[in-house]
Amino acid sequence: MPGATAMATTNAADLVIPTFHDVLGDIFAHGHTHYWLHGGRGSTKSSFISLSIVLLVVNFPFANAVVVRRFGNTLRDSVYQQILWAVGELRLDSYFRARLSPMEITYVPTGQKIIFRGADDPLKLKGVKFPTGYAAVVWLEELDQFDGIEAVRSILNSLRRGGDDFWCFYSYNPPRTMWSWVNQEHMERMHRADTLVRKTSYLDVMSSHPEWLGGPFLEEAEYLHEVNELAWRWEYLGEVTGTGGAVFGNVRDERITDERIRGFDRTRNGIDWGWFPDPWRFVRCGWEPEARRLLVFEEHTANKMGPEDTGRIVLESLTYADDPGEEPYFHDELIWCDDTPDGKVQMNTYRRDLGIRARPARKGRMRKLSYEWLANLREIVIDSERCPLTFAEFVNKEYPRDRDGNWLDEIPDGQDHSIDAIRYAMMDDVLRG
């Protein structure tokens, strides 16, 4: 393995925060192809990626790396210096040769290269060639500055040729609004088998290596925390804080265990009818009235399925064991449904043919009231792994603006199938106040 002797005096794990230790192991086990690393200022994500790239080049003789930013004139003072820093920290200076024109860093023993390109010059990206191996490693830095996921795919398609093993790194500070393409794509990536997503902040660094940050950085962070917590959460914690127009400012993403689900005293079930293009949606929640907390733990969706088929999904969902090792059985729970003419027909099928207790929600003119009721809960906890569609709907729902940019007191319609199912499930509770 080229470079193994050179690295013997430096333990790479000592150069990264503990939060990244398992990611480093995953990279060298090639557990994933895509690594989405996001967070706020001082989170060390760029340092970690630069160290990983150097180690990949040294340990895999076929691996060359291409580092890309949106604009080529930003490369020299950012990612180029970052890679040089990683080479120095790994004590591999004598094994690498750097040059600025063309901007590249060469691993001398094998001739492998780390090259730097701007996405604003696509011809230079398409013309990338190496004397040995292929572009096995790609790093897209400041991902949020790129034009969108299609532009990213175009770059990757032009580079990922010549071999079977690839590592693609993406680093960015999340934009404020969930509507940003990179935040939307992040939610998709959380559920892809080929992608590892990891969020870090300077607090992760503080817990293990506070000396890496320095006093001035910490003073600035703490000052902002005191004077503007929302800005601190976005800039330093890397949270998507929104534009100020979120309908639901009480949503929290949290894993909900099977054990906790079994412990719910009150469950609520709701259905929003649909066929196509609007989907049928079934959502299950746990309700903790004393804490004013709603926990969303299960969702199902379907297109172009009749009531017999969607009803079987409901039956399967409500057939479970009360405790591990016990025999599953059907739980005769109420299902609250959208009260529409077509819905009445479907509810009749549920009740008559499948034995499901489906009832129409007393929604009346309750849309605005039920939205306000949900928004005023202490917490809406959504497990985004179990319920990605529901999570996306809640965090993306924003009030509209007028032509002057002022917020309007109106709830926009559309992209709310899970929200509607939950509104129906909770309607009796809404009416109780």
C-alpha positions, 0 to 999 in steps of 0.5 A: 500500500503506497504511503503506508510507511509514511503515515505510520507516525500519524494516526488520522483518527487523531486529526478528526473529531470523534463524530467523524470516526465511524465515517472515516471507517465507512469511507475506507470500507467503501460502505457508501458512494456519497457522503453528505457532510453539512453543518455550521461554521467551525464544524471541521467538515472541510478539514475531514474531507480534505484528510479523507481525500489525501488518504484515499489517494495514498491508499488506492493507486487507481484513485485520483481526485477532482475538487470542484467549487462553483467558481474557479477563482475561489479555489486557490484560497479555499480548497487548494489550501485545505488539501495542502493543510491535510498533506502537512498534518499527515506528514506527507509533504515529501510525498506530494508536489503542488503547482498552481498552473494548472492547479494540481497536487501530485502524489509523487510515488505513483503520479496520482493527482488531486486537481481543482476545477470551477463549475463555471468552466465546464469544458475544463471539467469534461476534459479531465484526464490522468496519467494513471487511474481515474477520477475515483474521488470527487469533492463538491465544496459549498454545494449550496452555491451550485445551480441545482441537483441537475447541475451536480449530476452533470458534473458527476456524469462527466467525471465518474468514468474509468472504474468501479469504485467512487467516493463523492463528498458534498459539503455545505452550510445549509441555507436558511429556507427548507425550500432551497434545492440542497435542503430538499435533496438532503432530505431525499439523501437521508433515505438512500442506501448509497448515501451517508449523511452527517451533520456537525457543528462547532459544539462537536469540536468543543466536546473533544478538541476546543483548542482547534477553534481558538478563543476569538472564534468561541467569543464570536459564537457566544456573542451571537448566541446571546444577541440573536439565537436564531442567527446563531442556530443557522450560522454556527449550528447549521440548522435550517431556521427558515425565512420567518414564514413557517406555518409550523415552528414547533416541528422536531425531527426525532427517532421514535423507537418501537418501545416508545410507540408501544407505550402510547396511551392514545393513538390517532389515525387519519386518512386523506383520500386520493387516487391520482395525481393526488395520493391516498395517505394514511398517517398514525400518531401518538398523542400526549395531551398533558404535554401538548405533544404530537408524535408522528411515527407511521405513514403510508401512501398510494396512487391508483389503488381502490378502497379494497387495496388501501384498506388492506394496508390499514389492516396490516398496519393495525395488526401488531403485537403488543410486546416483543415475542407475542402474537400479532393481532388486529387492533380495532382502532378508529380511523378518521377520514376526509368527509367527501362524497367519494370518501363516503363510498370508500369508508363503506367498503372499509366498514362493510367488507374489511371490518375497519372502523372508519369514520368521517372527520367533523371538519366543517370549516375547520381548516384554519382552526386545525392548522392553528391548533397544530401550530400552537402545540408545544411540539410536533415530533416527526420521525423523518426516517419512518415518515419522510413525506410527512416531515417534508410537508410540515417543514416546507409549509410557509405562509405566502407573501404579497408583491411587497414581500409581506406575509399573508395570513393565509394557509397555502393549499397543496403538498399537504396530504399528510397534514390533512390526514393528521388534521382529520385524525386530531379533529375531535381533539381540536374541537375540545381545544 
